[in-house]
Amino acid sequence: MNVTDRIYVAGHKGLVGSAIMRALEQQGYSHLITRSSSELDLRDRQQVDDFFETEEIDYVFLAAAKVGGIAANNDYPADFIRDNLLIQTNVIDAAYRAKVQKLMFLGSTCIYPKYAPQPLKEEHLLTGELEPTNMPYAIAKIAGINMCQSYNRQYGTRFISVMPTNLYGPGDNFDLHTSHVLPALIRKFHEAKVQNQPVVEVWGTGNPKREFLHSDDLADACIYLMKNYEDSEIVNIGVGEDIAIKDLAGMIMEIVGYQGEISFNSSIPDGTPRKLVDVSKINALGWTAQTPLAEGLQELYRTFQTEFLVKQ
């Protein structure tokens, strides 16, 4: 992948896509192609076909997706499976027919079985039942992986698939209904501090463990793999360490400066008990994450204060 190649970042305004854009720009790539959802509806096959026919794209980072936390996945299951299947099917097929040099499909660690052995290895895919709370999204992502593998086998394409762990970073979603756990906790503790609330409710028991990867680290890994990885088999991207939600809440509580108490609402489902990815494969390829969680959390809280609150 040369700095003069035409690179399309699908989903460039999202958490992942914007991080990839920043990293590409910092590394000197000068022909970055983007379209907002209002300019190009990736669910519309004709629009996607026309776009690929006219833009002469060399590389694709497929980071566009409909995403959300447990509440959003539970409330809008049809939207999650339909929109994601449409987006990835249209882009992957159009990329093949337009003869792009290489495509990267970004999946998620929710593709792994709910009770898969820990840490999650790439070979655990399709070895057990999925977590029910995000099954429609996971099934769509599994279909995308298999589609890339099938096109490689039948058409000789160079489509690779990566599975990031839980992400956070600049451009994160702080909406309490649709966000993931980390930005939601930052907002909850901040608002409780400002409003002098004595207790902050955290969904679930606090016992599940999660791994958190900074979006800038993910972007660095994606570009590294686009340059150095050619296999059809999936690659995990993570830090190789996890933390219990109750401990994460404690870290955020301290960073925000909230002085009250934490109450865990065990009537809300926990989701998967643990989701730690095995990163030995990507480490062996020569890449490791660089951002410590405490440092990343402090940065995200500053972003919340300087960007999200200003827009409110």
N, C-alpha and C positions, 0 to 999 in steps of 0.2 A: 504494500500500500504506500504509494508515493504522495508527497505533499501536493502534487498537481492533479491527483485523481479526483473525480467527481464523487463525493460521498453524501449519501442521503441518510439523515438521521430522522427516522420516523418517531414521532412523539418528542420532538425537541424541546417542548415547553414543560414536560414532566420532570419529576425528580431525577430519573435515570437519563433521559435524553438531554436535559440541560447540562448535566455533569459531563456527558460524552462530548457535547458541543464545546464546553469550556476546555476540556483536555485536548481536543483536536486543534482548537484555535491556539492554545499555548504551545503545541508541538509544531505549529507552522502550516497546518493544512488550510489551503486557501480557497478550495472550491466546495464549500459545504452547502448542501441543498436542503431546504426545509419548507414545510407547508403547515400552516395551522389547520385545525379541524374545520374551521369555517371556509378555508381555501380548498381543502381536499378532504373529503369524507372517505376514510379508508374502508368503511363498510360498503361503499359503493364500487362494485367491480369496474364499471365503465370509467369512472373517474380515475381509478388507480391505473387501469390499463393505459389510458390517455397520457397520464403523468409519466409513466415509465417509457412510453414510446417517444416522448418529446425531450426528456431530460438527459438521455444518454448517461445513465448512472453506472459507475464502476463498482462501488461498494455500498452496502446497506447495513445500518444498525437498526434492527427492528425492535425499538423500545416502546412503541405505541401499544397501549393496552387499556382496558377498563379495569381499574384496581380499586381496592378498598379494604377496610378491616372487617372484623367478624360481623358487625351490625349491618354494614352495607351488603356483604355477601349473603347474609341471611334474608334481608329484605328484598333484594333484587336478583335472585338466582338466574332468572331467565335472561335478564340483561347481560349478566356476566358471561354466560356461556355463549349467547348469540353474538354479542358484539366482538368478543375476543376471537371466536371462530371466524367471523367475517373478516376482521382486520388481518389476521395472520394468513388466512387462505388467499386473500386478494393480493397481499404484498409478496408472499413467497412465490406464488404462481406467476405474477407479473415480472418478478425479478428473474425467474427462469427464462421466460419468453423474451425478455429484453437482453438476455445474455450478460447479466452483471457478473463481475469477476468473483465476488464473494459476498455472502450474506451472513449476518449474525442474528440469531433468534434469541431473545432474552426471555427465559422462563422464570421459574420460581421454585423454591424448595418445598412449596405446598404440593408439588407433584409426588412427593414421597409418601409411602403408606403411613398412617397415623401411628402405628406401633412398630415402625421399622427400627432395627438396631441402631444404637447411637455410637459414634457419630454417623451421619447419613452418608453412605457411599453411593457413587453414581450407579453401581450395579443393583441397588435396592429398588430402583424404579420398577413399578408393576409387579411387586412381590407381595402385595397385601392391600387391604382396604384403605381408602382415603379418609381423611378427616371430613365428616359430614358438613361442617359449617362453611367450608370453602370448596366443596366438591365440584360445582359447576365450573368455577375458575380453573381448578386444577386439571379437570378433564380437557378443557380447551387448551391449556398449555401442553399437556401430554400429546394431544393431537398435533400441535405445532411441531413438537420434537420429532414425532414420527413422520410428519410430512417432510421435514428437512432431510431426514434419513432416507426416506423413500425416493425423494427427488435425486439425492446423491447416487443412490443405487441404480435407479432407472435412467437418469439423464446425465450422470457424471457431473453434477453441480458441486460447488464448494460452499455448502450451507452448514454452518456450525451452530451449536446450541449451548448456551451457558445458563447455569442455575444460581442466581444470586441468593444469598440469605436475606434476612430482614434489613432494610435499608433506611438511612436517614441522611439529612444534609440540606444544603441550600435549596429553597423551592419546595420544602416539605409541605404536606397538607395538615393544617391544624384544626380542621373542622371536626368537632367532637363526634359527629355521627358517622363520618366516612373515613376518618384518619386511622392510621395504625397506632399501636400502643404507645410508642415513644413520644411522638409529637403531641398526642392526646394528653399524656401525663404532664408534659411541659405546660400546656395551656391550663390544665386543671389546677396545677399547683400555683401557677402565676396568678390566676384569677382568685384562688382562695386566699393568697397572700394579700392581694390588693383589696379584697372585700372583707378581710379579717374573718374568714370562715374558720370555725374550730376544727372541722374534719374534712378531709378529702376522700371521696369514695373512689376506690380502684376496682375495676371489674374483675371478677374471678377470685380465686383463692390466693393468688400471688405466688403459687408454687411452680407453675410452668416456667421452663427455662427457654430463653431466646438468645439468639446470636445477632449482633448488630454490626453492620458494615457501613462505613461512610460512603456516600455516593461518589465522592471524588476517587476513592480507592477502587470502587467498582469500575468507573470510567477508565482508569489507568489499566485495570485488568482486561477490560474489553478490547482496548486498542492493542495491548500486548498480545492477546490471543488472536486477534484478527491478523496480526503480522506473523505469528509463530505457531498456530495450531491449524491442522488440516483434517483431523479425524471426525467421523460422523458421531462418535459417542459423546455424550454430554460431559460438561465440566462444571463442577461446583466452584463458586466464588464466595469466599467468606474469610473470617479471621481465625477460625478454629477454636474459639472460646465462646462460652455462653454465660448468661447471668439469669438468676431467678427474677421474676417480675417484681417481687417484694423488695429485692435488693436494688433493682433498677429504680423503683419508686423512691427508695431512700436516697439514692445518688441524686436524682432530680430534685427531690425535696431540699437537699442541702445546697445544690447549685442555685436554685431559685431563691433560697432563703426563707422558705415557709416554716413557721414555728408551731403549727398545729399537729394534729394526729392523722393517721391513715386508717381507713376502714375498708376491709376487703369484702365485696359483695359476692358471696359464693353462689348466689342464685343465677349469676351470669356464667355461661359456659366458658371453660378455660381454653377450649380448643386443644390442639395437639400438646401432649405433656411436655415434650422437648423437641427442639429442632436445631440440633448442632450439626453442621456439615463437616464432612471429612475433606480437608483441603490438601491432602497429600499429593493429589494429582496435579493441581495447579502449582503447588510449591515445587514439585519435581520439574515442572516446565520452566521454572525460573522466576515465579512471581509470588510475592507475599504482601499482605495488607500492611499499611504504615500508620494509620491513625488510631491512637489509643481511645477507648470509649469515653473516658472522663474528659479528655481534650475535645472530642467531637461533640459531647453534650453541652459543654460550655459555649462552644461556637454556635450550636443550634439555638441555644437560649438567647444569645445575642442577636441572631438572625430573627428570631421570633419577636424580640423587642423592637428591632430597628426596621423590620419589613412588614411583618404581619399586623402588628398593632397599629402601625401608621396608616394602614389601609382600612382599618375598622371605622 
